Every structure is written in structure tokens, then in C-alpha cells.
Amino acid sequence: MSDYPHLFTPLDLGFIRLSNRVIMGAMQTGLLAQPHGVERLAAFYRLRAEQQVALIISGGTSPTLRGRSQLDGDELSTTRHLKSHRPLTQAVHEAGGKIALQLFHAGRYANHPLAVAPSAIRAPGARFTPHELSDGQIRQLIADFAATAALAREAGYDGIELTGAGGYLLNQFLSGRTNQRQDAWGGSVAARPALVLAVLAAGKEAAICRPGFFMDTVRPVRNMA
């Protein structure tokens, strides 16, 4: 490893210290929807932590039913969901690793009739046209993101990766192609980031006891016009 002398050295992020620089990115395994899915996913994560993956980022978890990519997708919105998440964090911690929850909302890419988005514009290849979110629904969604941040701490996660990449809901609010609103949540380039900023602020406040706990990976879209 002479070409990468720092790869297996500790990394102090301030709010968390990693044993090395190896990170496993989020991936959807589909295990949770299968029999004994929690146990199988816990074993999957444990094995990787045992092989010196310092930080594991979970598969995408939605703060609401409507935000799931599939109706049988993962959600963390109430305390009853903790039983599906605590075994995952426990397995990783017992193996000496850290784990962050990837928090996402599928938006118009949700493959079910409950899909919602900033505007009622169907995604290419999608089966369903999403319902346009009302102002009240957007404000509730911000609270839902914050509630999931608090539940993630309770479940034992070491951080949250808030994803706005991949064309998902937060990304959809940023782009003029998918956000054609003319209210406080859309319109100009300056107005379209409003939801992203509100979710970040609410999420950080919900996790205030853990500075830096709420990380974001909201990436700029190619065409903001």
C-alpha cells in the first residue's frame, strides 16, 4: 500500500473518529424485504466491518411511506421501525466499525402510486405520475426528515448521509426541469434550494447533541435552468 500511505490510518472528523479511510458507499441489497432480512443484512454489514471497512453507509431509508422507492422499501419514521435498525448498528459496532444512515426520498422515482414530487411531472420510464406536493405537505416533510434524524440517533447510527443526488426528491427541487412551482419552494434559481436548506437546518437541530451528525451529499444538477 505504499501508493496510499494514509489509507489505513485513523481519520478524525471531529464528531466521529474512523479507524481508517475505507468507506462503503450506500447500496440497496433488497435483503430487508426478504425472510429474515434484518438478520441477513446485519450479517452483511458485520462481515464488512470485520474486514476493516471503517464507515458503512446504509441503503437508502425514507422518512415517509410516500418517499420509499418501492412500497416494501425501508422507512424510519416511528419507534416501531427501530427494531429493524438497531440490529444493524449493533452488528457494525461489535465488529469495530461505524455506520451512517443514508436518508433519502425517492420523489418522482418512487415506483408506486403514492409518489410525490415538487411538480406533477413523471420521470422517464416511471409507471406513475407523482402528485404535486402542497405547501403544507412540504412543511410536514421537513418535520419528517428531522424526526428521522432523531430516530437515527436513537437507533445507534453514527451519522446521516442526506442524499440529494441521483435525481431523487431534493435534487428534483433544485432543477427547473422537475420543479416548475411558482411559490416559495420553486421558481427562481435562488428559491429552488429552499427545501434542501430547510431539511438541513431541521435535521441538524434534531441531532444537535451530535455536532456534525447530519452530513449531506446534495450535489449540483447538470442543468439548473
Backbone as numpy.savetxt, mean C-alpha at the origin, in Angstrom:
# Nx Ny Nz CAx CAy CAz Cx Cy Cz
31.53 -10.46 -3.08 30.71 -9.26 -3.08 31.57 -8.00 -3.08
32.79 -8.09 -3.60 33.69 -6.94 -3.57 33.14 -5.76 -4.36
32.27 -6.03 -5.36 31.69 -4.94 -6.14 30.59 -4.20 -5.38
30.09 -4.82 -4.31 29.01 -4.23 -3.51 29.38 -4.32 -2.03
30.38 -3.57 -1.62 30.91 -3.73 -0.25 29.92 -3.35 0.85
28.90 -2.57 0.53 27.97 -2.13 1.56 26.69 -2.95 1.63
26.52 -3.92 0.71 25.26 -4.64 0.59 24.85 -5.32 1.89
25.80 -5.92 2.59 25.47 -6.64 3.82 25.92 -5.90 5.07
25.94 -4.58 4.98 26.21 -3.76 6.16 24.90 -3.15 6.64
24.77 -2.84 7.92 23.51 -2.30 8.46 23.15 -0.97 7.84
21.85 -0.69 7.84 21.33 0.57 7.30 20.39 1.17 8.32
20.74 2.35 8.82 19.92 3.04 9.82 19.07 4.09 9.11
17.75 3.88 9.12 16.83 4.80 8.47 16.25 5.81 9.46
16.74 5.80 10.66 16.23 6.73 11.67 15.13 6.11 12.50
14.03 5.74 11.84 12.91 5.13 12.55 13.04 3.61 12.62
13.98 3.06 11.84 14.18 1.62 11.81 15.62 1.34 11.38
16.19 0.26 11.90 17.55 -0.14 11.54 17.48 -1.51 10.87
18.00 -1.58 9.65 18.01 -2.83 8.91 19.37 -3.50 9.05
19.36 -4.82 9.08 20.61 -5.56 9.25 21.49 -5.50 8.01
20.89 -5.25 6.86 21.65 -5.09 5.61 20.81 -4.29 4.62
21.24 -4.24 3.35 20.54 -3.40 2.35 19.66 -4.24 1.41
19.40 -5.49 1.74 18.61 -6.35 0.86 17.12 -6.17 1.18
16.35 -5.79 0.16 14.92 -5.54 0.33 14.14 -6.36 -0.70
13.08 -7.00 -0.24 12.19 -7.73 -1.15 11.00 -6.86 -1.48
10.85 -6.52 -2.76 9.74 -5.69 -3.17 8.40 -6.41 -3.06
7.34 -5.63 -3.08 6.00 -6.18 -2.94 5.66 -7.08 -4.12
4.95 -8.16 -3.83 4.45 -9.04 -4.88 3.17 -9.71 -4.39
2.26 -9.92 -5.32 1.02 -10.60 -4.99 1.21 -12.09 -5.22
1.22 -12.86 -4.14 1.41 -14.31 -4.25 0.09 -15.04 -4.47
-1.02 -14.42 -4.07 -2.32 -15.08 -4.16 -2.54 -16.11 -3.08
-1.61 -16.24 -2.15 -1.71 -17.28 -1.13 -2.86 -17.04 -0.14
-3.12 -15.78 0.18 -4.13 -15.51 1.21 -5.52 -15.98 0.79
-5.78 -16.06 -0.49 -7.09 -16.49 -0.97 -7.21 -18.01 -1.05
-6.12 -18.72 -0.72 -6.11 -20.18 -0.80 -6.25 -20.80 0.59
-6.58 -22.09 0.66 -6.68 -22.76 1.97 -5.38 -22.63 2.75
-5.51 -22.34 4.03 -4.35 -22.16 4.92 -3.41 -21.07 4.39
-4.02 -20.07 3.77 -3.24 -19.03 3.13 -2.36 -18.24 4.08
-2.85 -17.90 5.27 -2.06 -17.11 6.22 -0.81 -17.89 6.62
-0.98 -19.16 6.94 0.17 -19.98 7.34 1.18 -20.12 6.21
0.68 -20.28 4.99 1.58 -20.45 3.85 2.33 -19.16 3.54
1.64 -18.03 3.64 2.32 -16.76 3.37 3.32 -16.43 4.47
2.98 -16.76 5.71 3.91 -16.55 6.82 5.19 -17.36 6.60
5.04 -18.60 6.15 6.20 -19.44 5.87 7.03 -18.89 4.71
6.34 -18.35 3.71 7.00 -17.74 2.55 7.87 -16.56 2.99
7.31 -15.69 3.83 8.07 -14.54 4.31 9.18 -14.96 5.27
8.88 -15.92 6.14 9.89 -16.38 7.11 11.14 -16.89 6.40
10.94 -17.68 5.36 12.08 -18.26 4.64 12.97 -17.17 4.07
12.37 -16.13 3.55 13.16 -15.05 2.98 13.89 -14.25 4.05
13.24 -14.04 5.18 13.92 -13.35 6.28 15.08 -14.18 6.80
14.90 -15.49 6.83 15.98 -16.37 7.28 17.17 -16.33 6.33
16.91 -16.00 5.06 17.99 -15.93 4.07 18.52 -14.50 3.91
18.39 -13.71 4.97 19.00 -12.38 5.10 18.36 -11.31 4.24
17.07 -11.45 3.93 16.35 -10.32 3.38 16.00 -9.42 4.57
16.58 -8.23 4.61 16.44 -7.37 5.79 15.05 -6.75 5.90
14.47 -6.38 4.76 13.16 -5.75 4.77 12.29 -6.37 3.70
11.15 -6.89 4.11 10.17 -7.47 3.20 9.00 -6.51 3.08
8.57 -6.24 1.86 7.39 -5.42 1.64 6.26 -6.34 1.20
5.17 -6.32 1.92 4.07 -7.25 1.68 3.39 -6.97 0.35
2.52 -7.88 -0.05 1.68 -7.65 -1.21 0.69 -6.53 -0.92
0.14 -5.93 -1.96 -0.75 -4.78 -1.80 -1.97 -5.09 -0.94
-2.19 -4.24 0.04 -3.33 -4.38 0.95 -4.17 -3.13 0.88
-5.48 -3.30 0.73 -6.39 -2.16 0.55 -6.97 -1.70 1.88
-7.25 -0.39 1.98 -7.91 0.12 3.18 -9.42 -0.06 3.15
-9.97 -0.50 2.01 -11.42 -0.65 1.86 -11.72 -1.84 0.96
-12.97 -2.30 1.03 -13.42 -3.37 0.13 -13.34 -2.93 -1.32
-13.79 -1.70 -1.60 -13.79 -1.21 -2.98 -12.38 -1.09 -3.56
-11.41 -0.93 -2.72 -10.04 -0.74 -3.20 -9.30 -2.02 -3.50
-9.90 -3.18 -3.17 -9.24 -4.44 -3.48 -9.13 -4.63 -5.00
-8.06 -5.26 -5.44 -7.93 -5.54 -6.87 -8.90 -6.63 -7.30
-9.16 -7.58 -6.42 -10.17 -8.61 -6.60 -11.03 -8.62 -5.33
-12.25 -9.10 -5.43 -13.10 -9.11 -4.24 -12.56 -10.02 -3.15
-11.73 -11.00 -3.53 -11.12 -11.86 -2.51 -9.71 -11.37 -2.15
-9.38 -10.15 -2.54 -8.07 -9.58 -2.25 -7.91 -9.21 -0.79
-6.72 -8.76 -0.43 -6.40 -8.48 0.97 -6.87 -7.09 1.38
-7.33 -7.00 2.60 -7.83 -5.74 3.16 -7.43 -5.66 4.63
-7.13 -4.46 5.08 -6.87 -4.21 6.50 -7.62 -2.95 6.87
-8.82 -3.13 7.39 -9.66 -1.97 7.70 -10.32 -2.06 9.07
-10.35 -3.25 9.67 -10.94 -3.43 11.00 -10.06 -4.36 11.81
-10.31 -4.41 13.10 -9.50 -5.26 13.97 -9.66 -6.75 13.65
-10.77 -7.13 13.01 -10.94 -8.54 12.67 -9.94 -8.99 11.60
-9.38 -8.04 10.85 -8.39 -8.39 9.84 -7.00 -8.63 10.45
-6.82 -8.25 11.70 -5.50 -8.39 12.31 -5.06 -9.84 12.38
-6.01 -10.76 12.52 -5.65 -12.17 12.64 -4.99 -12.71 11.38
-5.17 -12.02 10.25 -4.53 -12.43 9.01 -3.17 -11.76 8.81
-2.87 -10.76 9.63 -1.63 -10.01 9.45 -0.61 -10.26 10.56
-1.06 -10.44 11.77 -0.12 -10.65 12.87 0.79 -11.87 12.67
0.28 -13.00 12.14 1.19 -14.12 11.91 2.29 -13.81 10.90
2.03 -12.91 9.97 3.03 -12.55 8.97 4.16 -11.75 9.60
3.79 -10.73 10.38 4.82 -9.90 11.01 5.60 -10.71 12.05
4.90 -11.58 12.77 5.57 -12.40 13.79 6.59 -13.33 13.16
6.23 -13.95 12.03 7.15 -14.87 11.36 8.42 -14.17 10.91
8.27 -12.98 10.35 9.43 -12.23 9.87 10.30 -11.78 11.04
9.67 -11.29 12.08 10.44 -10.82 13.24 11.19 -11.96 13.92
10.56 -13.12 14.02 11.22 -14.27 14.64 12.44 -14.70 13.84
12.42 -14.43 12.53 13.56 -14.79 11.68 14.58 -13.66 11.59
14.35 -12.58 12.32 15.33 -11.50 12.37 15.16 -10.41 11.34
14.03 -10.43 10.61 13.82 -9.43 9.58 12.82 -8.36 9.97
12.59 -7.44 9.05 11.59 -6.39 9.20 10.60 -6.51 8.05
9.39 -6.01 8.28 8.37 -6.11 7.25 7.53 -4.85 7.21
7.27 -4.36 6.01 6.43 -3.18 5.81 5.19 -3.58 5.02
4.09 -2.94 5.31 2.83 -3.19 4.62 2.75 -2.30 3.38
2.50 -2.90 2.23 2.24 -2.08 1.05 0.75 -1.73 1.05
0.47 -0.45 1.18 -0.91 0.04 1.24 -1.27 0.62 -0.12
-2.31 0.05 -0.73 -2.68 0.52 -2.06 -4.19 0.45 -2.25
-4.65 1.16 -3.25 -6.05 1.13 -3.65 -6.07 0.98 -5.15
-6.75 -0.05 -5.65 -6.70 -0.36 -7.07 -7.37 0.68 -7.95
-8.35 1.42 -7.40 -9.04 2.40 -8.21 -9.74 1.75 -9.40
-9.56 2.31 -10.58 -10.27 1.82 -11.76 -9.73 0.47 -12.25
-8.61 0.01 -11.69 -8.09 -1.30 -12.07 -8.68 -2.43 -11.23
-9.58 -2.12 -10.32 -10.23 -3.16 -9.53 -11.09 -4.02 -10.44
-10.92 -5.31 -10.33 -11.63 -6.24 -11.21 -12.94 -6.70 -10.56
-13.79 -5.74 -10.24 -15.10 -6.05 -9.66 -16.01 -4.83 -9.84
-17.32 -5.01 -9.70 -18.27 -3.93 -9.98 -18.30 -2.83 -8.92
-17.54 -2.96 -7.84 -17.50 -1.93 -6.79 -16.38 -0.93 -7.03
-15.71 -1.02 -8.15 -14.56 -0.16 -8.43 -14.94 1.32 -8.39
-14.03 2.13 -7.85 -14.22 3.58 -7.80 -12.96 4.25 -8.32
-13.10 5.50 -8.75 -11.97 6.24 -9.32 -12.29 7.73 -9.26
-11.31 8.59 -9.56 -11.59 10.02 -9.57 -12.64 10.40 -10.61
-12.63 9.70 -11.75 -13.62 9.93 -12.81 -14.07 8.57 -13.33
-15.26 8.54 -13.89 -15.84 7.28 -14.37 -15.27 6.92 -15.74
-13.98 6.60 -15.76 -13.29 6.26 -17.00 -12.74 4.84 -16.86
-13.19 3.94 -17.68 -12.76 2.54 -17.58 -11.31 2.39 -18.04
-10.57 1.56 -17.33 -9.18 1.30 -17.69 -9.11 0.38 -18.91
-8.07 0.49 -19.71 -7.92 -0.41 -20.85 -7.93 -1.87 -20.40
-8.78 -2.66 -21.03 -8.84 -4.08 -20.69 -9.67 -4.41 -19.47
-10.17 -3.39 -18.77 -10.95 -3.63 -17.56 -12.37 -4.06 -17.91
-12.98 -4.84 -17.05 -14.35 -5.32 -17.27 -15.38 -4.31 -16.81
-15.00 -3.45 -15.85 -15.99 -2.57 -15.23 -15.59 -1.10 -15.34
-16.58 -0.26 -15.53 -16.37 1.18 -15.47 -16.50 1.61 -14.02
-15.52 2.32 -13.47 -15.58 2.67 -12.06 -16.61 3.74 -11.77
-17.09 3.75 -10.54 -17.97 4.81 -10.08 -17.12 6.02 -9.71
-17.55 7.21 -10.07 -16.81 8.42 -9.70 -17.02 8.72 -8.22
-15.93 8.90 -7.51 -15.99 9.19 -6.08 -16.60 10.57 -5.84
-17.48 10.66 -4.86 -18.02 11.96 -4.46 -17.03 12.63 -3.50
-17.25 13.90 -3.23 -16.39 14.61 -2.29 -16.42 13.94 -0.93
-17.60 13.55 -0.48 -17.72 12.89 0.82 -17.01 11.55 0.85
-17.10 10.80 -0.24 -16.42 9.51 -0.31 -14.90 9.67 -0.29
-14.40 10.73 -0.94 -12.96 10.98 -0.92 -12.49 11.30 0.49
-13.24 12.12 1.19 -12.86 12.46 2.56 -12.91 11.24 3.48
-13.88 10.36 3.25 -13.93 9.12 4.02 -12.75 8.22 3.67
-12.36 8.21 2.40 -11.24 7.38 1.97 -9.94 7.82 2.64
-9.76 9.11 2.82 -8.58 9.61 3.52 -8.55 9.07 4.94
-9.71 9.10 5.61 -9.80 8.54 6.96 -9.54 7.04 6.95
-9.98 6.35 5.89 -9.75 4.91 5.80 -8.26 4.60 5.67
-7.54 5.37 4.87 -6.09 5.17 4.75 -5.42 5.35 6.11
-5.83 6.39 6.84 -5.24 6.65 8.15 -5.55 5.53 9.13
-6.78 5.01 9.09 -7.16 3.92 9.98 -6.32 2.68 9.71
-6.04 2.42 8.44 -5.21 1.26 8.11 -3.78 1.46 8.59
-3.29 2.69 8.53 -1.94 2.97 9.05 -1.86 2.63 10.54
-2.88 3.02 11.29 -2.90 2.71 12.72 -3.01 1.20 12.96
-3.83 0.52 12.17 -3.98 -0.92 12.31 -2.69 -1.65 11.94
-1.95 -1.12 10.96 -0.69 -1.74 10.57 0.30 -1.73 11.73
0.34 -0.63 12.45 1.20 -0.57 13.64 0.76 -1.61 14.65
-0.56 -1.73 14.84 -1.10 -2.70 15.79 -0.78 -4.13 15.36
-0.74 -4.37 14.06 -0.46 -5.70 13.54 1.02 -6.07 13.64
1.87 -5.08 13.93 3.29 -5.34 14.10 4.16 -4.99 12.92
3.60 -4.32 11.91 4.43 -3.92 10.77 5.43 -2.85 11.19
6.58 -2.86 10.53 7.64 -1.92 10.85 7.55 -0.64 10.02
6.63 -0.59 9.08 6.46 0.59 8.25 5.38 0.34 7.22
5.08 1.37 6.46 4.09 1.29 5.39 4.69 1.86 4.12
4.50 1.14 3.02 4.82 1.68 1.72 3.50 2.07 1.06
3.28 3.34 0.93 2.08 3.84 0.27 2.37 3.94 -1.22
1.70 3.13 -2.01 2.02 3.11 -3.43 1.01 3.89 -4.26
1.55 4.76 -5.06 0.75 5.50 -6.01 1.25 5.25 -7.42
2.07 4.22 -7.57 2.60 3.86 -8.88 1.68 2.85 -9.55
2.05 2.40 -10.72 1.33 1.33 -11.39 -0.05 1.69 -11.89
-0.38 2.98 -11.89 -1.69 3.38 -12.37 -2.81 3.18 -11.38
-2.49 2.93 -10.11 -3.52 2.72 -9.11 -4.14 4.05 -8.67
-5.02 4.01 -7.68 -5.89 5.15 -7.39 -5.15 6.47 -7.21
-4.11 6.50 -6.39 -3.42 7.77 -6.15 -2.81 8.29 -7.45
-2.28 7.38 -8.25 -1.74 7.76 -9.54 -2.83 8.30 -10.46
-4.02 7.71 -10.36 -5.15 8.14 -11.18 -5.58 9.57 -10.84
-5.45 9.96 -9.58 -5.78 11.33 -9.20 -4.75 12.31 -9.74
-3.51 11.87 -9.92 -2.45 12.76 -10.37 -2.52 13.07 -11.87
-3.07 12.16 -12.64 -3.05 12.29 -14.09 -4.32 12.95 -14.63
-4.15 13.92 -15.53 -5.29 14.56 -16.16 -6.06 13.63 -17.08
-5.46 12.53 -17.47 -6.16 11.58 -18.34 -7.20 10.77 -17.56
-6.94 10.54 -16.29 -7.85 9.74 -15.48 -8.59 10.57 -14.44
-8.12 11.77 -14.18 -8.79 12.67 -13.24 -9.31 13.88 -14.02
-10.58 13.84 -14.35 -11.18 14.93 -15.11 -12.18 15.72 -14.26
-11.96 15.70 -12.97 -12.80 16.44 -12.04 -12.54 17.94 -12.15
-13.50 18.71 -11.69 -13.34 20.16 -11.67 -13.63 20.71 -10.28
-13.38 19.88 -9.26 -13.58 20.33 -7.89 -12.22 20.43 -7.20
-12.21 20.41 -5.87 -10.97 20.56 -5.12 -10.00 19.39 -5.31
-10.49 18.28 -5.88 -9.67 17.07 -6.02 -9.20 16.86 -7.46
-9.36 17.85 -8.33 -8.95 17.67 -9.71 -8.85 18.99 -10.44
-8.78 18.90 -11.76 -8.67 20.11 -12.57 -7.22 20.42 -12.89
-6.66 21.42 -12.25 -5.31 21.88 -12.57 -4.25 20.90 -12.06
-3.03 21.07 -12.59 -1.90 20.26 -12.12 -1.66 20.50 -10.64
-1.89 21.71 -10.18 -1.69 22.04 -8.77 -2.72 21.38 -7.87
-3.94 21.16 -8.39 -5.02 20.61 -7.57 -5.02 19.09 -7.52
-4.56 18.43 -8.56 -4.68 16.98 -8.63 -3.91 16.22 -7.56
-2.82 16.74 -7.00 -2.14 16.01 -5.92 -2.85 16.12 -4.56
-3.99 16.78 -4.47 -4.62 17.05 -3.18 -4.89 15.77 -2.40
-5.40 14.73 -3.05 -5.69 13.49 -2.34 -4.41 12.85 -1.81
-3.37 12.80 -2.65 -2.11 12.20 -2.23 -1.57 12.89 -0.98
-1.57 14.22 -0.99 -1.05 14.98 0.14 -1.89 14.76 1.39
-3.21 14.68 1.20 -4.10 14.47 2.34 -3.91 13.08 2.94
-3.74 12.07 2.09 -3.51 10.71 2.59 -2.19 10.63 3.34
-1.14 11.25 2.80 0.15 11.25 3.48 0.06 11.92 4.85
-0.60 13.07 4.91 -0.71 13.80 6.17 -1.51 13.00 7.20
-2.64 12.43 6.77 -3.47 11.66 7.69 -2.78 10.39 8.14
-2.08 9.74 7.22 -1.37 8.51 7.57 -0.24 8.76 8.54
0.50 9.83 8.33 1.60 10.15 9.24 1.07 10.50 10.63
-0.04 11.20 10.69 -0.63 11.55 11.98 -1.11 10.30 12.70
-1.67 9.35 11.96 -2.14 8.11 12.58 -0.99 7.28 13.13
0.18 7.42 12.54 1.35 6.66 12.98 2.36 7.57 13.66
1.87 8.59 14.34 2.75 9.64 14.89 3.73 9.13 15.93
3.40 8.00 16.57 4.31 7.45 17.57 5.53 6.79 16.93
5.51 6.65 15.62 6.62 6.03 14.91 7.07 6.95 13.78
7.87 7.97 14.06 8.30 8.88 13.00 8.93 8.13 11.83
8.51 8.46 10.63 9.03 7.81 9.45 8.33 6.52 9.09
7.39 6.08 9.93 6.70 4.81 9.71 5.96 4.81 8.38
5.44 5.96 7.99 4.61 6.06 6.79 5.47 6.52 5.63
5.96 5.57 4.84 6.78 5.88 3.67 5.90 5.97 2.44
6.35 6.65 1.41 5.53 6.72 0.20 6.37 6.42 -1.03
5.71 5.83 -2.03 6.35 5.59 -3.32 5.44 6.11 -4.42
4.95 7.33 -4.24 4.12 7.95 -5.27 5.04 8.51 -6.33
5.02 7.91 -7.50 5.94 8.29 -8.55 5.23 9.15 -9.58
5.92 10.08 -10.22 5.26 10.93 -11.21 4.81 10.11 -12.42
3.66 10.46 -12.94 3.18 9.79 -14.15 3.89 10.40 -15.37
3.88 9.65 -16.43 4.62 10.10 -17.62 4.02 11.37 -18.22
2.68 11.43 -18.23 2.03 12.59 -18.83 1.05 13.16 -17.83
1.40 14.28 -17.22 0.55 14.88 -16.20 -0.55 15.74 -16.81
-0.53 15.95 -18.12 -1.49 16.84 -18.76 -2.88 16.22 -18.80
